[in-house]
């Protein structure tokens, strides 16, 4: 989609501070091969992509694992309905660009932004918190506590895998929230979908960080699930349960979350072995075309000069066996039988019962998590104008973008016109929630920053928090406590809250990062107050031009609306004061000219390969549900159907990208101008 910008006219004001002048001079004097701005982060290519040290104990062929991961990520057959792929919520620059049936009613269960499910948002819907003066947080006109999320599955109870069919057997359940009359609509998540591009650098994933740095091979919760086990060959041909602890693997933990969510991808009570049982009987990507020049899967696409067929010319069993060591899939004479107490090893006898699974099926979460992690670790957008500028190309960024970079890197203190943006959006990844910043493999050390940190809060008092996770006043803290929540086993998500439990005498059955005082002092530092409620992971700013709407609630549609938010010091500054990041305050020195320059800089973080879906950002075909026929007042399904979809077709794109197919570039959310308030 081609997006027209408003003409940017100079505004009759000048930002002139000594620090800004010095930064500009440093940029203008840069020589070829030296950074364009000595104060700004290095190019992303300088940052190693995190991966577990013991990866080769599981993966025998890296390329085969990446291919498997890409197939699994884009395969619609992974969803219980044969429609929902991981990519369904991440097909637009790694995020979700749909506009219909994307509203969740929020904590109170009441739709305010739209009349109800199956509604379509427009530019007029944003921001959710409207003000007469966007720079004055006290000039509130209206406020809506709804969330713009991603639509998933219809509310359905899992009844079993249905032979060699992509859609599983299920029993429809009347949805108490997502319905129009007697017609269910697809359920919608309670948070906005973040981009998967560059997510490999995050030390914990999901907005609340519940996708743990440690992958246990089964679910997102790392060592907190003390019973998580995979299954190996003990060397004699027998199945042996094994506990694993793979560090630097938050992406794997994240990957196995949505397929097990009855909002996002699964019918209620489906298990990961059920996913394995189904997919091992289906052709990979069997409902979707794969481009012949796909950078990972093209050599296995079913395309010739004479005909085109969907899917790959391999089976999932072949792909798994090519990627992973045989001890994880080669037991033939034993299977796993699952009951209410868990899995039990039994002899294989004839046709398997519904609750019995081969080793390769029982280990499907392991294969899925690691393969998708390895695929997503190729989705690194490290060739933006900013990267080229910092690599020494002085022509890569416009003068206005350079000025915006300087404002981005300048404090918002009295006498300065900056934004203090770098305090949270640090480093080449443009987020403090990164492995290079805090995610040390041994969870110790003091540089560059600890995972558990102390900082001054907006109320003037100190508190301890999880670095990279901040309460910035997007919504009242109690509506969604984010990192302050608990995992599926009742443990706090926050490392800080876990450390407080340990300090107060509660033993945890897993390790937790050390709470050392820092600044060279390595003894434990007592926690007197925690600030984790309402905190959320700092997202990367790379490709942010294309990944709206913004924040965990999706409540801002344009980059300018985001800058308005920060200029006024957040929307719920006073309400959230006890947990609010101290950098969130009114920026009295910021004005329209400065905001537009910062937007210019943010646009320089877009990698054109993402914009044009060139390798490695090419992909198979996808059919994406976009609400149901009709609107919030009536769903028009053809009789006798009670549930149905409107579908958006996303064509298969090869390594040469959208332009090679005669298609326009990926655009902004709803085609909005980034400079629009």
N, C-alpha and C positions, 0 to 999 in steps of 0.2 A: 504494500500500500504506500503510495507516495503522500507524504505529509507536508502541507504547506506551513511554513512558519509565518508568524506576524513579522512585519518589517521591524528591525531593531533600530530605533532612532536614539542617538545620544541623548542622555538626560542631563539637564543643566546643573550638574553637581559633580564634584570631584572628590575622590577619596585620596587623601594625601597624608600618609603617616610615614615616619622614618623607617619602620621595619618593612613596610610594603615596598618602599623605594629601594631598600637594600636588596630585597628578594628579586625585584624586577631587574636590577642591575646584574645580579648573579646570573639570571636567565639569559639576558641579552649578551653577556660576555662569554657564554659557554662556547667551547670549541668543539669541532666534530669529534665524536668518539667519547666525549665527556658528557655527564648528565646535563640536560637543558636547565634544570633547577637543582642546585646542590642541596637545597633544604627539603626537597620532595622525595617520596619513595623511589626506590630503584625499579627498573622494569620487572614485570612478573616472571620473566624467564630466569631471573636470578634466584627464584625461590624453588627449592626442590619439592617435588610432589610427594606428600607423605604416603607411606605404605608400610604394612607390617614387616618387621625384620624376618619373621618366620614364614612369609608368604610361599616360598618355594617348597615348604613342607607339605603344602596342599596343592599348589598349582604347578603342573609340569610343563605347560606350554602357554606362555603369556599371550600370544596373538590369538590362540584358540579361545582363551578365557575372555578376552575382550570381545571377540565375535559373539560368543555365547551371551555375554552381558548385554550387548546391543540388541540382540534378538529378543531376549527376555524383557528388556526395558520397553521396547516398542510393541510387543506382542499383545494384541487385544484379548487373546485367549486366556491370558493370566487372570483376568477378572472373572468372577463367577458367572456373569451374564454373557461372557464372550465378547464384551464390548469395551470394558475398562482396562486400559494398559497403564503402566506407570507414566508413559508419555502423554496420556490423556490430559493430565494436569500440568504438563511441562513441555508442551509442543511449541510454545511461542517464546523464542529466545530463552528456553529453559524454564519458563513460567507459564501462566495460564491467561490467555487473552480473551476468553469468552465473556459475553455480556448478559446472556439470558439464564435464568434459574441459577444465579450465583450468590443469592443473598441468604444468609443464615440469620435468624431473628435475634441472636445474641443471648446473653445470660437470662433475660426476662422471658424469653420464648415468644415475644410479641413482635410482629413485623411493623416497623416504623418507616423505613426508607421506601418501601414498596408495598402495594396492597397485600401481597402474599407470595407463595411459591410460584414459580414459572413466570415471574416478572422479568422485564428487561431494564437494565440501568442505562442511563444516558449521561452525557456530560453534566446535565443539570442536577444529577444525583449527588455530585461531588462538590466540595468535600462534605463528609457526613456531619461535621461540626462547622456550621456556617456563622460568619461574623460580619458585622457591618463594616468594620475596618480589619482587614486580615492581619495587620500588625498589632492589634490590640486584643488581647485574649479576654478582656472584660466586655467586649461589644457583641455578645452572643445573640444571634438571631434564632437559631434552632440547633438542636442536637439529636442525632439518631444513634442508638447503640447497636444497630445491626452490624453484621460482619459480611464483607464480600469474600467468599471462599471459593471452593471448587466443587462442582457437582460430582457425585459418586454413583452409588448403586441405588436401586429401589429397595425398600425395606423388605427383606425376604429371608426365610429360614432355610438353611442348607439341608437338603435331603440326600445328596450323594452325587457322585460323578455319573454322567449319563453316557456310558459307552464311549464312543469316539466322537463326541460332540463338544463344541467349545462352551456352550451354555450348560450349566449344571442343573440338576433337578432341585427345585426349590418350591417353597410354599409362601405365597405373598402374604404379607402382614399389613394390616391397616396402619399407615404411618400417622402418629398423632400430630406431627408438625408439617411434614412435607407432603401435602395433598391438596388437590383442588376438587372440591366436592367429594365424590367417592373415588376419584382417580388419584392414585399415588403419583408423586413426582420424584425425581431423583433427589436423594439426600444431599445436603451441602455441608461442607466442612466448616468448622468454627474458627478457622484462621485462613488467611490468604496464603496462596502457594508461592513459596520462594523459588528462585531459579536454581536449577541443579548445576548450571555452568559455574565452574570454579568452586563448587561445594566441597571438592576434595581437600581444600585447605582448611576447612572448619574442624576444630577439634571435637566439637559435639554438633550434631545436626538436629533439625526441626527448630521451630521458633523457641521452644522451651528447653532445647538441648537434650531431650530424652533419648535421642539416638546416641548411645554412649560411645566414647572413645575406644572402648573395648568391645570387640565383637565376640559373642559367645557361641556363634554358629546357629542360633535358633531364633532370637528375637532382638528387639532394640535395646534391651536393658542391661547388657554387659554382665559384670560379675554380681549384680544385684539378684539375678536369677541363679541361685546356688544349685538348682536342679537341672539346668540346661545341659544337654548332652548331645553330641553327635555320635556316629557309629562307624567304627573302623573294623577292618579285618585283623584279627589278633595274630595272624601269621599261620594259623592252622585251618583257615577257612571258616572260622566262627566269628560271629558278630560280638564286638566288645564296645560298650559305652565309654565315651571319652569326654572329658571336660576340656574346652579350649579357651584361650585367653589371647586374642589377637589385638595388639595395640595398633594405633594409627588407623583404625578401621571404623570410624563413625559412619562413613558412607555405607558400609555393609550393614551396620546396625539400622541405618535409616531405610535401606532398600527393602528389608524384610518387614517393615512396619505397615505400609499401605495395603499390601496383599492380604494382611490379616485384620484389616479394619472393615467393620460392617457398615461404615459410612462411605469409605472410599472405594473398595474393590471387591469385597467378599460378601457372600450370603452368610448370615449369622451362624457360627459354630463350625465353619470350614476350618481345616487345619492345613499347614504347609505340606505335610505328606499327601493330602488330597490334591493340592496343586500339582505336586510331582506326578501323582498317579494319572491325572488328566493330561498334562502336557506331554508326558512320555508316550502317550498314545495318539498325539496329534502332530501334524506337520508344523515345524516352526514357522510363525508368521503366516499360517495357513489361510488367513482371510485377507492378506495384504500383499500388494505388489512390492517388490524390492528392486530398486534401480540397478541396472547392469553395471553402473560405475560407482555404486555405493562403496565408500572408502573402506569399510570393514566387511560387508556381506556381499558385495557385488559379484565375486567369483562363484558364489553359491546361489545367486538368484536364478529363478526359472524363466529366464528371458532368452530368446534367440531372435534371429532376424525374421523368423517365420511366425512365431507366436509368443504370447506372454501368459504366464500362469502365476498365481499367487504363491508365496512361501519360498522356502529354501529347499535345496536338493539334499539336505542332511536331515537326520532326526535329532531330537534333543538328546537321546541316549548317546548317539555318536559324538555330538558336540561336547557333552559332559566328559565322556571317556577320552576325548582328545585333549581336554583342558586340565583335568584333575588326575592325581595319582590314583592307581587302581585300588588301593586299600580302602578307599571311600565308596566304592561302588561294585566290587567284584565278588562279594559273598553270594553264593547261589543256593545253598541248601538251607539257609535260615532266613526268617523274615521277622519283622516287628509287629506284634499284636498290641493294639492300644485299647485300654479301658479307662475307667474313671481314676485308676491309680497310676496311669502312665504307660509307657511302652514295656513290652516283655518279649524276650527273644524266644521264638518257637521254631520248630522244624517246618520246613516248607512241604506241604502235602497238597498236591493237586491245585485246583482253582482257589485263589485267595479270597477270603471273606472280605466284606466291606471294611472291616477294621484292621486288616492285615496289609502290610506294606513291605515291598522289597527295600533292601538297604539303599539303593539309589533314590527311591522315593522318600524314605525316611530322612535322608540327608539333603533333601532338595533345598531347604532353607540355607544350608551351608553353600551349596553351589550357586544359588540365586544371589545371596548377599555378596559373596566375593566376586562373582563375575560382573554383577552390576557395578560394584565399586570400581573394578578395573576398567570397565567401559567409561563410567563417569569421570574417572581420572584422566581420560583423554580429552575431556571437554574443558580445556583450559584456554581462555581467551587472552592470550598474551601478546597480541599484535595490534593494539589500539594506537591511535595517534599519540596518546600519552606515553605508551611504552617506547615508541620510536623516538619521541622527543627526549626521553630520559636515556635512550641509548646513544644520543648524540646527533639526531637529525633535527636541526634547529628550525626546519620548515614544517615539521609535522603538526604543530599546534599553532592556531591563530594567536595573534596578540591578545585578543579578548579572552581566549581560553587560558592563556598564561596568566593574565591578570586574575582570572577566577581561581586558578590554582594557588596563587599567592594569598588571596583572601581565604581560601580553604585552609591554608597552612598558618594563618595568622590568628592569634588569640582574640577572643571576643571581650577582652578586658577593657576597662575604661581608657579611652584615648586611642583605642585600636578599632579598626572597622572590620575585623575578621569574624570568622564564624566558629573558631575552635573545633572545626569539623574533625581535624586529625586526631583529637583526643580519643575518639571512639573508632573512627575509620582510619586505622593506622596501617602503615606498611604497604608493600606492593599489592597485597590482597584487599586493601581498603576495609579491613575489619580487624578489631582486636580479638575476635573470637577464633583466632587461627592457631594452627599447630606451631607455626614459627614464633608466635608471640607468647603463648602460654602452654601449649600442649606438649610438654616435655615427656618423653617416653617413660622416665623414671619418676615423674611427678615431683621432682625436687629441683632445687636451684632457684636463683633469684633474678636471673636475667633471661629475656628482657622484662618479663613480668611473671608473677606467680599466678596460678589458677585461682587461689584464694587470696584476695587482696583487701586491704583496708583503704577507705577513701572518705573524704569529708562529704557529707550529704548536704542537700539544699537547705535543711533546717539548721545548719551550722554545727552539727555534731557528727562524729565519726561513726562508721559502721563497716562491717565486713561483708563482702559480696563476691560473686563469681565473676572474674574478669571477663570482659566481652559481652556481658549481659547487663542491660541497663533499663531502668524505669525512666522514660522520657516524657511521661504525661500524655500519651496518646489517648488513653481511656482511663476512667477511674480504676484504681488498683484492684478493687474487689470484683470487678466484672470478669477479669481473667488474670489470675495470679502468676501465670506463665512459669518461670523458673522456680517460683515458690511452691509449685505443686508437688505431688508425690508420684512415684512410679507404680506399676501394676502390683508391686509386692509391698507397698506401704512405706517405702523408704523415700526420703526427700530427694528430689531431682538435683538440688543444688549441692555442690561439694561443700559449700560453706555451712549449710544446715546440717549436713552429715557430720562435719567437723565439730559443730556445737553439740550434737548428740554424744559424740565420742568424748568431748571435754567434760560433759555432764555424767559420764560413767556408763553410757550405753555402748556395748560392744557391737560392732558391725561385722558380718561374716565376709567382708571383702575389704580391700585396701581403699584408702581415700588419700587424695593429695595432702601433702604436709601443709600445715598452717604456720609457716615460719614468719618471723617479724619483717624480714626483708632489709634492704639497705645494708647488706653485709652481716646482719644479725640472723643467725641460723637457728636459734632456739625457738620452740613453739611460742606463738603469740596468743594470749588469751582473747577469746571472743566475748565481748560484752553485749553486742548488738549486731543483728544481721539485717541486710537490706537486699532481699531476694524476691519479695512479693512484687508482682507486676513487672518484673524484669524479663527482657527478651533478647535473643541473640542479635548482635549487631550484624546486619547483612552487608555483603560486599556491595560496592557501588559500581562495579564493572558492568557494563551493558545496561545500566539503570535507565537509560533512555527508553528501552524497549520492554521493561519488566513491570510496568504499572499494572494495577494500582499499588500503592505503597503502604508500608507498615503492616503489622501483624493483622490488623483489622481491615486492610485494603481501603482505608477511608480517605486517601488523597489520590487524585487521579493524574496529576501532573507534577513535574519537578518543581515548578514555581509554587504550587500549593505546599509542597514539602518545605521549601525555603521560607514561605510565610509562617508555617508552623514553628520552625526553629527561631525565626526572628521574634515572634511574640512570646517565646519561652514555653512552648507547649500549650495544650488545651486544658489540662487539669493540673496545672502547676501547684496551686495552693492545696487542692484536694489530696494530691499524692506526695505532699512535701516530705513526709517521713521516709519515703523510699526513693525520692527523686534524685537523679544524677545532678550533681552540683553544676555541671556545665549547661544545664537547661535553664536559661534565664533570658530575659528580654535583651535583645542585641540592639542597643540604642544607636550604635554607629552604623547599622546596616540600613541600606536604602534600596530603591528599585534598581539603580545602576549596579550596585554590588551584587544583588541577587541575580541579575541577568548575566553578569560575568561568571558567577559560580555555575549557573546553568550551562553556559558555554563550556566551562571546564568539564562538567559532568558528561556532556555530550562527547568529549574527547576520550572518554573511557569505553566507548563502544568499539568493539572489534568488528570490522566489516565482514569478516567470515561468519560471524553470528548474524549480522544483518542480512546477509545473502545466503545463509545456510550452506556455506562451502565447507568441505571437509576440515575438521572432523565433525562438523555440525550438520552434516547431511543425514538423511533418515529414510526409513521405509514409509510406505503409505499408511495413513491413519484415518479412521472414521470416528468423529468426535461427537458425542451427544451434546446438544445445545438446547436444552429444555424439551418440552413436549409441544406438539401442535396446539395452538391456542395461546391463552395467556393466563393471568391470575384469576380470571373469572370462570374460565371453562377450558377443559382439555378435550381436544377433538380426536380421539383415537378411533380408528375404523373398527366397527363391531366385528367380533365380540370382545376385542382387546380392551383391557382396563389400564394398561400401561403402554406407552409408546414414546418414540423419540423423534425430534428433529435432528438431522445429522449434518455436520459440516465435514466436507471431504478435504483432507490434507494430502496432496499428492506425494508420491515417492520422489525424493530429490537425490541426485547423485553428487559425486565429489565436487563437481564444478558449480554447484549451487543453483539458486533460483533463476538467475539470469540465463543460464544455459537452457532452461525450460521455458523461457519467455515469460517468466512470472516476476511480479514486483517484489521489492525487498520487504522484510519484516518491518512493521511500523510500530508506532506508539499505541498505547491502550486507547481504544475507540478512535484512533487517528487524531488524538488531541495534540495541540501545540504544546511543547514542553514549557513555553514561557507564559502560558495562560494561567491566570489566578483562579 
